[in-house]
């Protein structure tokens, strides 16, 4: 039976897997960054391997999300300001499209990409 | 409505980007047939995200951290055009925009018209159309034949309909001709090339993939099909003097040639090429991959066609030419360049 701690680990594992897949990164990519084996990444994303603090810090940076998001599912760094300027552009979109555009804008902002040449 | 001046600026900007992104060199020196909008984005460090979306074709996120979002659940021509349209928003300094359509009506907002104009002139500028038409020996009147327009659209990586309206904007034909041409369903053109597919019991879903009709003139181009596309090739016929065409079997990833022993139905609206003619003219073959291609990694496959007599294989062939098919792969998620940059940012030293 899953205890509360087990459930929290499974939730975090699911969020890590989803964040990786959203970006189109492979388990090999992540394994290389964390200097662990690909099967270890697979276990981590199945909730069967502990995620070390250093690893979580790296993954959060790589995925452009806060560590808090992965551990709790909440994200206090998303303040609405980042997608606020999209309001006009997002008007009239379907719920799915709206969440996709907002998520991508959030990703761009948090990953702090340097601006491309104009 | 956009001013004439702002549309002219969009045309000029597209031309500049073709040059400064290295696309012109890629075409002139390397032999590619088209401008790849994803490579353009990569050259300018602009992240591109491919996701299955609902109604949106794409979106441009402006500001300090710009990026492009594209609906991956659309046909390749539309995906390329959407990417080019969003690049237009970027290079023309537009704010964040979401697009449920590209190829806007005349009444659309000026920024949409400007982005469209940029996109058309990025992917299908006059000189690029002229280059392919010259290489394929297509005359101006050939460019109003649906099959020719379809084959041109494949080489430029745009949809058939977008190709029709591009040619119209370049005054290759008048508006009413364009409307008639745009009404021809690409599936019908594919079916005209592959009548046997229907006989095999496949329905229209078999025609989601494209059908490339090649000939010797394609030797000068690197073609960029997608996994699952079909290839036909018209080759000069010297069967009566014992010559047969084959694909070089020495290569690891083999292709085989099979004569297409059925006459394609000539039709003025469809504009099929000449049907199978025994003893003269050319013979149409299907090019079949002997092993299925991986659809998750790009492969560049040479197609080496040789005309020999079966009993003289070892000696010099009568004719020989090679074309290259570089298969395009578009996976969901971020573009490769952005992913590599992100990984490098957190990778151990």
Interface residues (C-beta under 8 A of the other chain):
Chain A: X21 X22 X23 X24 X25 X29 X32 X33 X35 X58 X61 X62 X64 X85 X86 X89 X90 X93 X94 X96 X97 X100 X101 X104 X105 X107 X108 X109 X111 X112 X113 X114 X115 X116 X117 X118
Chain B: X44 X45 X46 X47 X49 X50 X51 X53 X54 X55 X56 X59 X61 X63 X64 X65 X66 X67 X69 X90 X91 X93 X95 X96 X97 X98 X331 X332 X333 X334 X338 X339 X342 X343 X345 X346 X347 X348
